[in-house]
Every structure is written in C-alpha cells, then in structure tokens.
Amino acid sequence: MHIPDGWLTLLMCIVFWIISLLFLVVAFWRTNRTLTEKQIPLMATLTAMIFAAQMVNIPVLFGTTAHLLGGPILATTLGPFTSLISMTIILVIQAFVFQDGGILTFGANLFNMGVIGTFIPYAILIGFLKLKPSKNSLIAGGFLGAFLGDLLAAIAAAIEVGLSTADITFLGIGLLTMTIHHSVIGVIEGIATVIILLTILRIRPDLLKGTLPKIESVDYGK
C-alpha cells in the first residue's frame, strides 16, 4: 500500500502533506492530554510489532504493495490520535531508512494508513460498543472496523494513483486489484485485531481505560 514517489502528481502530494500535518498537530495535542504512563509501554510494543508486520510486503500491480496495516490494532487499543503518531513513526522509518514508500508521497501514505486506517476502525468499534457494550459487540465492531479500515485505505491509495494518471482504465483496474488483495488482508487484520483486544482485556483491561467506553463498568468477557 506504500505509494512510491513518481506515482502521484505534485499537487496531490502537497495537498495530502498539508492534510496529514493538520491531523498530526491535533494528534500530538490530544495524545499529550490523554496518554497515560501505563499506556506508553503498550504503545511502544504495538508500534514495534506493527512495524515488523508491515515490512512483509506483497507486491501488487501499479507500483504499490499489499500488507497488514496495523492501524486498526493500534486505534482500538490506544485510540485514533495516539495510533496516528505510532503510524507516523513507522512510516517515517520505512520511507527514510528502507525506501518503502516515497518522501513526496509520504503525506498521502500517512493519510491512507494513518488517518483512514485508524479513525475508521475506531469509529466503527465505538459505534458498536455504544449501541450495546458486550463481548459480541467488541468482536463484531473490532473485526468489521479492521476490515473496512484496511479496505478503504487501499481503495484511497488506488484512487490517488489512478487520478494522478488521468486514465480511467488504469483507475478501474487499480481499484479492482487493491480491493481484492486487501479484502483478504482485511479479514486477517480483523481476526488479529479481535485477538489482541480480547487478550488485553483479559490480562490488563486497565490499559484500555479511556479508549473503550465504560471499560470500568462493563464486563466485556460476557
């Protein structure tokens, strides 16, 4: 899903750099107010884990790649703003050290994987839990959120590349390719997200205080 340099127009690169930087400013402000000392080790552990998972890239058509996103796991355990910072750290190392994704296209990659890939899963999970805080809602919301987060991030990348080429056929094939690949990866991501959420809730539910609604009063094990 990492878009390399040369695949997006300069205007599109600039626009997404601006958008992503605005999200980051808010993310640092929110994280500074909400991140607890107990969550810092969890943030570091998950960031390292997602970094390793993203390094396993599967080349697909149109100059990009398919891989586990990791954003849903970060968002549902740390919240979307803190997870955006984690994703930024991951993408910076990948782009500047491993040349995985471009520098000019960094804003677009961060928007796709760091904004869409975290805020969508979190919103869906919270929506499920607010309707009915329960284990079934946690599983359904966690899985669906991760699946759609992956899929929509991939679709966004395909649209950005397709529009930059101004070729409708290229856009259509790119959308089809990314949708197929990331539908499969989204299922894997959904399962992984649910497993990690349930594990944390069983071992250290206090780490999710402030991330999941009513974490203190609801037994998500039921």
Backbone bond lengths (Angstrom), bond angles and torsions (degrees), N, CA, C in turn:
res aa  C-N    CA-C-N  psi(-1)  N-CA   C-N-CA  omega(-1)  CA-C   N-CA-C  phi
1 M - - - 1.452 - - 1.529 111.72 -
2 H 1.321 116.62 -10.64 1.462 119.74 179.56 1.528 109.55 -71.87
3 I 1.317 117.10 118.43 1.460 121.34 -179.84 1.528 108.73 -85.94
4 P 1.334 118.27 123.22 1.472 120.19 179.43 1.520 111.19 -79.01
5 D 1.323 116.31 166.04 1.462 120.68 175.49 1.520 110.20 -63.34
6 G 1.329 115.09 147.66 1.457 120.20 178.78 1.514 114.08 96.96
7 W 1.345 116.97 -9.56 1.457 120.07 -177.24 1.522 112.95 -100.70
8 L 1.330 117.61 -9.16 1.458 121.50 176.90 1.526 109.74 -123.01
9 T 1.331 116.41 151.69 1.458 119.89 176.71 1.527 109.27 -68.43
10 L 1.328 115.71 156.43 1.463 120.40 -179.68 1.529 110.64 -61.12
11 L 1.331 116.82 -40.11 1.464 120.35 179.72 1.521 110.72 -61.13
12 M 1.330 116.71 -44.16 1.455 120.10 179.80 1.525 111.07 -64.51
13 C 1.314 116.58 -38.28 1.472 120.48 177.53 1.522 110.99 -61.33
14 I 1.339 116.25 -45.01 1.465 120.68 -178.71 1.529 110.79 -64.60
15 V 1.327 116.55 -44.77 1.467 121.05 -179.21 1.523 111.03 -58.97
16 F 1.334 116.97 -45.50 1.464 119.92 -177.40 1.525 112.12 -73.84
17 W 1.323 117.57 -29.26 1.466 119.80 172.62 1.526 109.84 -61.36
18 I 1.324 116.80 -45.67 1.468 121.34 -178.96 1.528 110.73 -63.59
19 I 1.332 116.18 -47.43 1.466 120.47 -179.31 1.520 111.04 -60.43
20 S 1.314 116.74 -46.94 1.462 120.69 -178.05 1.530 112.04 -65.56
21 L 1.334 116.81 -38.52 1.463 120.09 177.98 1.530 111.24 -64.30
22 L 1.320 117.33 -37.60 1.462 120.66 177.21 1.527 110.72 -63.52
23 F 1.327 116.63 -43.45 1.462 120.50 176.72 1.524 110.53 -61.72
24 L 1.330 116.75 -39.28 1.459 120.53 -178.49 1.531 111.93 -66.24
25 V 1.312 116.69 -39.95 1.465 120.24 178.21 1.530 110.06 -57.99
26 V 1.322 115.87 -47.27 1.464 120.51 178.59 1.523 110.67 -65.55
27 A 1.337 116.99 -38.88 1.463 121.26 -178.56 1.526 111.31 -62.65
28 F 1.328 117.31 -44.56 1.468 120.28 178.86 1.525 110.90 -64.82
29 W 1.312 116.83 -38.96 1.463 120.67 179.03 1.524 111.01 -64.88
30 R 1.335 117.17 -46.60 1.462 121.44 -179.42 1.523 111.64 -67.50
31 T 1.320 116.71 -43.08 1.458 120.73 -178.42 1.523 111.13 -63.64
32 N 1.310 116.46 -38.51 1.469 120.63 178.97 1.524 111.48 -62.20
33 R 1.330 116.12 -26.72 1.464 121.12 -178.72 1.526 112.96 -91.36
34 T 1.325 117.80 -25.76 1.461 119.83 -170.09 1.528 115.37 -114.91
35 L 1.325 118.35 -25.42 1.470 120.09 -176.33 1.522 110.40 -70.29
36 T 1.328 116.17 127.61 1.464 120.65 -179.87 1.529 109.97 -96.34
37 E 1.332 115.16 163.27 1.463 120.25 179.09 1.526 111.10 -62.23
38 K 1.335 116.76 -33.06 1.461 120.50 179.35 1.524 112.00 -65.96
39 Q 1.340 116.84 -29.05 1.460 120.79 -176.27 1.523 113.28 -83.72
40 I 1.333 117.12 -17.55 1.466 119.47 -177.23 1.527 112.81 -60.13
41 P 1.347 119.69 -46.60 1.480 118.83 176.99 1.526 112.27 -61.58
42 L 1.350 117.01 -36.81 1.462 120.25 177.94 1.523 110.45 -64.83
43 M 1.323 116.79 -42.11 1.463 121.54 178.14 1.523 110.43 -60.56
44 A 1.335 116.58 -45.33 1.466 120.53 -179.12 1.523 111.28 -64.84
45 T 1.336 116.55 -42.61 1.465 120.94 -178.62 1.523 111.12 -64.79
46 L 1.327 116.69 -47.48 1.459 120.46 -178.55 1.531 111.48 -67.45
47 T 1.335 117.05 -36.89 1.467 120.17 178.75 1.526 110.37 -61.77
48 A 1.335 116.24 -44.22 1.468 120.21 178.58 1.524 111.05 -65.26
49 M 1.321 116.31 -40.42 1.459 120.55 -179.65 1.527 111.59 -64.57
50 I 1.326 116.25 -44.93 1.465 120.59 -179.57 1.522 110.54 -67.45
51 F 1.320 117.03 -37.28 1.467 120.82 177.09 1.529 109.87 -57.59
52 A 1.315 116.59 -46.83 1.464 120.72 -179.76 1.520 111.04 -64.78
53 A 1.334 116.98 -40.78 1.465 120.53 -178.56 1.526 111.10 -66.41
54 Q 1.327 116.93 -38.47 1.464 120.16 -178.94 1.527 112.72 -71.12
55 M 1.313 116.89 -20.85 1.462 119.37 -179.56 1.523 112.14 -71.90
56 V 1.337 116.36 -13.21 1.467 120.64 176.28 1.524 106.84 -88.02
57 N 1.312 116.88 88.93 1.462 123.28 -175.91 1.526 111.15 -97.46
58 I 1.319 114.31 137.43 1.460 121.29 175.17 1.528 107.49 -109.04
59 P 1.345 119.32 110.59 1.466 120.62 -178.93 1.534 111.36 -62.12
60 V 1.333 115.91 134.77 1.456 121.36 174.05 1.518 108.11 -127.37
61 L 1.316 116.21 -177.16 1.467 119.88 -176.33 1.522 111.67 -67.61
62 F 1.327 114.78 163.17 1.455 123.99 171.77 1.522 113.79 68.79
63 G 1.316 117.04 31.73 1.455 121.53 169.21 1.503 116.56 76.16
64 T 1.316 118.25 9.07 1.447 119.72 -179.19 1.513 110.66 -120.33
65 T 1.329 117.37 -174.22 1.453 121.15 -174.30 1.523 111.00 -136.07
66 A 1.327 115.27 161.97 1.463 121.70 175.21 1.515 108.45 -117.83
67 H 1.327 116.75 139.45 1.463 121.05 -179.99 1.520 108.51 -166.81
68 L 1.317 116.41 166.93 1.452 120.01 173.39 1.524 108.84 -60.49
69 L 1.315 116.30 138.55 1.464 120.00 -175.44 1.535 112.06 -85.34
70 G 1.311 116.38 -49.08 1.463 119.95 179.48 1.509 114.68 87.19
71 G 1.333 116.96 -21.54 1.458 120.61 179.99 1.518 113.28 -57.25
72 P 1.337 118.58 -44.47 1.470 119.43 179.17 1.524 113.15 -59.61
73 I 1.321 117.10 -39.64 1.466 120.55 178.91 1.525 110.05 -63.59
74 L 1.329 116.33 -44.93 1.461 120.34 178.96 1.521 111.42 -64.86
75 A 1.324 116.84 -45.07 1.464 120.85 -174.80 1.521 112.43 -66.06
76 T 1.335 116.66 -41.50 1.458 119.41 -176.26 1.525 113.06 -77.28
77 T 1.313 117.16 -12.33 1.465 120.02 177.83 1.528 112.44 -107.49
78 L 1.323 117.44 -29.43 1.463 121.07 -176.16 1.525 113.42 -115.49
79 G 1.317 117.76 -13.77 1.451 120.98 -172.73 1.518 110.11 94.62
80 P 1.329 119.18 155.57 1.459 121.55 -173.14 1.522 115.22 -67.92
81 F 1.330 118.04 -33.30 1.463 119.62 -176.46 1.527 111.67 -72.98
82 T 1.322 116.30 -45.09 1.462 119.56 176.93 1.515 110.69 -65.50
83 S 1.328 116.66 -37.92 1.472 120.00 -179.97 1.522 111.21 -67.13
84 L 1.330 117.63 -30.36 1.467 120.57 177.13 1.526 109.95 -64.10
85 I 1.327 116.78 -38.80 1.464 119.86 177.13 1.531 110.32 -65.20
86 S 1.320 116.71 -43.18 1.463 120.20 177.49 1.519 111.40 -60.33
87 M 1.325 116.70 -43.91 1.459 120.48 179.42 1.520 111.10 -65.25
88 T 1.322 117.19 -34.16 1.467 120.69 177.43 1.519 110.37 -63.33
89 I 1.328 116.57 -45.61 1.468 121.25 178.58 1.529 110.33 -58.87
90 I 1.325 115.24 -45.62 1.473 120.52 -179.87 1.524 111.46 -60.86
91 L 1.327 116.11 -48.38 1.468 120.36 -175.80 1.524 112.16 -70.29
92 V 1.342 117.23 -33.10 1.465 120.15 176.95 1.523 110.36 -62.93
93 I 1.326 117.23 -47.29 1.470 120.94 179.55 1.522 110.42 -62.47
94 Q 1.329 116.51 -43.42 1.459 119.81 -178.80 1.520 111.95 -64.67
95 A 1.331 116.84 -41.51 1.462 120.25 -176.73 1.525 112.66 -74.90
96 F 1.323 116.78 -44.56 1.460 120.44 -173.18 1.525 113.39 -86.45
97 V 1.320 117.55 -26.27 1.467 120.61 -177.81 1.520 112.27 -102.19
98 F 1.328 116.02 -43.30 1.465 120.19 -174.92 1.526 113.47 -105.53
99 Q 1.338 117.57 1.43 1.469 122.28 -179.49 1.529 112.04 54.38
100 D 1.327 116.07 34.43 1.460 121.87 177.09 1.524 107.47 -98.91
101 G 1.330 116.02 95.13 1.450 121.71 -171.92 1.515 109.91 98.64
102 G 1.325 116.55 148.73 1.459 120.07 -174.40 1.515 113.87 -85.80
103 I 1.330 115.34 170.74 1.461 121.78 176.65 1.532 109.64 -84.46
104 L 1.327 116.18 -47.29 1.459 119.48 177.30 1.526 111.31 -64.28
105 T 1.315 115.94 -34.82 1.468 120.16 -178.53 1.527 112.56 -88.80
106 F 1.329 116.86 6.70 1.467 119.88 -176.95 1.530 111.61 -59.06
107 G 1.318 117.31 -40.84 1.460 120.29 -179.98 1.515 112.04 -60.02
108 A 1.328 116.65 -41.49 1.464 120.60 178.69 1.523 110.82 -67.63
109 N 1.335 117.13 -43.17 1.460 120.18 178.88 1.519 111.28 -62.79
110 L 1.334 116.15 -39.90 1.455 119.80 179.03 1.528 110.67 -67.87
111 F 1.315 116.71 -38.35 1.464 119.90 178.11 1.527 110.27 -63.53
112 N 1.325 116.11 -46.30 1.467 120.01 -177.40 1.521 111.68 -65.14
113 M 1.322 116.60 -53.06 1.461 121.06 -173.72 1.525 113.29 -88.07
114 G 1.332 116.79 -31.67 1.452 119.91 -175.97 1.510 114.76 -92.47
115 V 1.338 117.49 -31.21 1.463 120.78 -179.66 1.527 110.39 -98.35
116 I 1.331 116.61 -63.07 1.464 119.27 178.63 1.525 110.60 -60.51
117 G 1.325 116.16 -43.57 1.459 120.98 -174.58 1.510 115.01 -71.49
118 T 1.332 118.34 -7.42 1.464 120.47 178.22 1.527 112.67 -119.80
119 F 1.323 117.45 -43.10 1.459 119.68 -176.53 1.529 112.44 -70.71
120 I 1.325 117.05 -37.66 1.469 120.24 178.54 1.530 111.24 -64.02
121 P 1.344 119.51 -52.13 1.470 119.59 178.59 1.528 113.08 -58.16
122 Y 1.338 116.26 -41.17 1.461 119.68 -178.72 1.526 110.69 -65.51
123 A 1.319 117.34 -44.36 1.464 121.37 -179.11 1.528 111.08 -61.64
124 I 1.324 116.45 -41.19 1.464 119.90 -179.63 1.524 110.85 -67.54
125 L 1.328 117.31 -44.65 1.467 120.44 179.02 1.522 111.05 -61.21
126 I 1.322 117.52 -47.54 1.456 121.33 -179.34 1.529 110.29 -62.85
127 G 1.327 116.73 -37.61 1.461 120.34 177.59 1.518 111.86 -59.68
128 F 1.339 116.82 -44.48 1.454 121.57 177.99 1.530 111.12 -63.20
129 L 1.336 116.26 -44.39 1.461 120.54 -175.82 1.522 112.26 -70.95
130 K 1.316 117.71 -29.84 1.457 120.00 177.95 1.526 111.12 -74.08
131 L 1.322 116.42 -30.72 1.461 119.58 175.87 1.521 110.42 -67.70
132 K 1.356 116.09 -44.23 1.467 120.54 178.46 1.519 109.40 -159.64
133 P 1.330 118.06 99.30 1.465 120.64 178.59 1.525 110.74 -65.58
134 S 1.318 117.04 106.74 1.460 121.74 -179.13 1.522 108.47 -159.92
135 K 1.326 115.12 169.40 1.453 120.06 179.16 1.523 111.01 -64.19
136 N 1.335 116.41 -39.78 1.470 119.73 179.99 1.523 111.31 -64.42
137 S 1.334 116.70 -39.26 1.463 120.04 177.52 1.519 110.75 -66.40
138 L 1.329 116.11 -37.73 1.460 120.68 178.08 1.527 110.88 -62.27
139 I 1.326 115.80 -45.07 1.465 120.47 -179.13 1.526 110.89 -66.48
140 A 1.340 115.85 -47.99 1.467 119.87 -178.10 1.525 111.53 -64.95
141 G 1.343 116.18 -46.86 1.458 119.87 -178.97 1.509 112.73 -67.69
142 G 1.336 116.62 -38.77 1.462 120.16 178.68 1.513 111.86 -65.27
143 F 1.334 115.74 -43.60 1.465 119.28 -178.93 1.524 111.41 -69.03
144 L 1.330 116.93 -50.62 1.462 119.87 -177.53 1.520 111.44 -63.78
145 G 1.333 116.53 -39.89 1.458 120.00 179.23 1.515 112.07 -61.77
146 A 1.348 115.94 -44.30 1.463 120.12 179.47 1.525 110.88 -65.31
147 F 1.317 116.20 -42.04 1.466 120.10 -179.93 1.529 111.16 -61.37
148 L 1.324 116.43 -50.43 1.466 120.03 -177.81 1.525 111.87 -70.64
149 G 1.339 117.02 -33.46 1.454 119.35 177.04 1.512 111.67 -61.11
150 D 1.335 116.19 -46.17 1.461 120.94 177.08 1.522 111.43 -62.53
151 L 1.316 115.64 -48.05 1.462 120.34 -175.23 1.522 111.66 -64.59
152 L 1.319 117.46 -45.42 1.467 120.49 -178.02 1.526 111.81 -68.81
153 A 1.327 117.08 -34.52 1.469 119.75 176.51 1.524 110.35 -64.44
154 A 1.334 116.37 -40.74 1.464 121.04 178.93 1.524 111.06 -67.46
155 I 1.324 116.06 -41.39 1.470 120.19 178.77 1.526 110.39 -63.38
156 A 1.332 116.56 -40.24 1.468 120.29 177.94 1.520 111.09 -60.66
157 A 1.343 116.47 -43.34 1.465 120.43 178.95 1.525 110.75 -62.11
158 A 1.331 116.47 -41.97 1.469 120.57 179.86 1.523 111.20 -64.53
159 I 1.330 117.17 -40.83 1.460 121.28 179.26 1.521 110.74 -65.05
160 E 1.317 116.53 -43.18 1.470 120.69 -179.49 1.531 111.39 -61.21
161 V 1.333 115.84 -45.20 1.465 119.79 179.07 1.524 110.52 -67.68
162 G 1.331 116.49 -43.00 1.453 120.46 -179.04 1.512 113.16 -62.96
163 L 1.338 116.40 -43.60 1.463 119.96 179.32 1.524 111.62 -66.67
164 S 1.319 116.26 -32.25 1.463 119.80 179.53 1.521 111.66 -67.75
165 T 1.315 117.00 -28.04 1.467 120.78 178.86 1.526 111.97 -85.27
166 A 1.354 115.63 -17.08 1.469 121.08 -177.72 1.519 111.31 56.76
167 D 1.335 116.25 33.42 1.461 122.01 -179.36 1.529 108.05 -123.10
168 I 1.345 116.71 110.59 1.457 121.48 -176.12 1.526 111.53 -62.32
169 T 1.315 116.80 -39.25 1.467 120.32 179.48 1.526 110.60 -64.33
170 F 1.314 115.82 -44.66 1.467 121.51 177.96 1.518 110.12 -60.14
171 L 1.337 116.34 -42.57 1.459 121.54 179.12 1.523 110.93 -61.87
172 G 1.333 116.36 -45.33 1.462 120.74 -178.39 1.513 112.93 -63.28
173 I 1.335 115.77 -44.84 1.468 119.73 -179.76 1.526 110.25 -68.13
174 G 1.333 115.93 -38.48 1.459 119.68 178.51 1.519 111.32 -62.97
175 L 1.335 117.09 -43.06 1.458 120.89 178.24 1.527 111.23 -62.32
176 L 1.321 116.24 -43.61 1.465 120.49 179.70 1.526 110.97 -62.16
177 T 1.329 115.69 -45.80 1.463 120.47 -178.22 1.522 112.01 -62.99
178 M 1.332 116.49 -49.03 1.460 119.96 -178.24 1.523 111.51 -67.43
179 T 1.332 117.15 -35.33 1.462 120.29 179.11 1.521 111.22 -64.87
180 I 1.323 116.83 -43.51 1.466 120.60 -179.60 1.521 110.63 -65.05
181 H 1.336 116.22 -50.30 1.462 119.95 -177.32 1.528 111.40 -60.93
182 H 1.318 116.16 -47.52 1.463 118.95 -172.44 1.521 113.41 -85.03
183 S 1.313 118.27 -8.94 1.459 119.74 168.41 1.528 109.38 -68.39
184 V 1.328 115.39 -42.00 1.464 120.10 177.17 1.525 110.76 -67.19
185 I 1.333 115.96 -47.26 1.459 120.11 179.80 1.531 110.80 -64.45
186 G 1.332 117.03 -33.68 1.461 120.76 178.69 1.515 112.42 -62.48
187 V 1.327 116.79 -36.71 1.468 120.39 176.88 1.521 110.07 -63.96
188 I 1.332 116.46 -45.06 1.471 120.87 178.56 1.522 110.22 -62.60
189 E 1.327 115.89 -43.37 1.465 120.68 179.78 1.529 110.95 -63.28
190 G 1.327 116.14 -39.48 1.459 120.28 179.34 1.516 111.94 -62.65
191 I 1.309 116.87 -43.90 1.463 121.16 178.82 1.522 110.57 -63.91
192 A 1.338 116.44 -45.13 1.469 120.66 179.98 1.525 111.06 -62.60
193 T 1.326 117.05 -40.50 1.460 121.24 -179.81 1.520 111.38 -62.13
194 V 1.322 116.42 -45.80 1.467 120.92 -179.76 1.525 110.89 -64.08
195 I 1.318 116.97 -42.95 1.473 120.63 -179.90 1.524 110.97 -60.40
196 I 1.330 116.51 -45.74 1.469 120.21 -179.00 1.527 111.12 -67.04
197 L 1.337 117.14 -40.93 1.464 120.24 178.10 1.522 111.28 -60.60
198 L 1.327 116.89 -48.40 1.461 121.12 -178.67 1.527 111.22 -64.63
199 T 1.323 116.11 -35.84 1.472 120.02 178.83 1.517 111.51 -65.14
200 I 1.342 116.00 -45.93 1.467 119.78 179.41 1.524 110.88 -64.95
201 L 1.329 116.89 -40.14 1.455 120.11 -179.96 1.525 111.60 -65.33
202 R 1.319 117.10 -31.23 1.460 120.70 179.75 1.525 111.93 -78.32
203 I 1.350 115.67 -37.50 1.467 119.70 -174.06 1.527 112.33 -93.87
204 R 1.331 117.19 -49.63 1.466 121.70 -176.20 1.535 110.99 -137.27
205 P 1.327 118.29 69.24 1.470 119.99 -179.26 1.525 113.15 -61.98
206 D 1.338 117.05 -22.73 1.463 120.14 -179.84 1.519 112.40 -64.34
207 L 1.349 116.86 -21.98 1.464 120.06 179.62 1.528 112.15 -69.37
208 L 1.320 115.91 -18.95 1.461 119.89 -177.45 1.526 112.32 -99.07
209 K 1.330 116.09 6.72 1.461 119.57 176.58 1.528 109.69 -61.94
210 G 1.305 116.17 124.58 1.455 120.37 -178.35 1.521 112.82 94.79
211 T 1.347 116.36 -14.36 1.460 119.84 178.39 1.521 111.11 -97.57
212 L 1.335 116.05 -48.40 1.454 121.07 176.96 1.519 109.88 -100.09
213 P 1.338 118.40 142.54 1.469 120.60 -179.10 1.523 111.64 -69.14
214 K 1.323 115.85 140.63 1.454 122.88 174.46 1.511 113.16 56.59
215 I 1.351 116.70 33.37 1.458 120.16 -177.15 1.521 111.50 -60.49
216 E 1.353 117.26 -30.58 1.464 119.78 -177.21 1.525 111.69 -77.30
217 S 1.335 118.70 -30.04 1.460 121.20 -171.76 1.524 114.54 -104.93
218 V 1.328 117.75 -9.68 1.459 120.13 -177.09 1.517 110.14 -112.37
219 D 1.314 115.69 133.09 1.466 120.47 176.00 1.518 107.86 -90.63
220 Y 1.334 116.92 100.54 1.459 120.90 -178.70 1.524 111.88 -73.78
221 G 1.306 116.47 -3.86 1.455 119.14 176.20 1.507 112.74 -78.57
222 K 1.339 116.99 -11.09 1.464 120.45 -178.53 1.517 110.43 -95.22
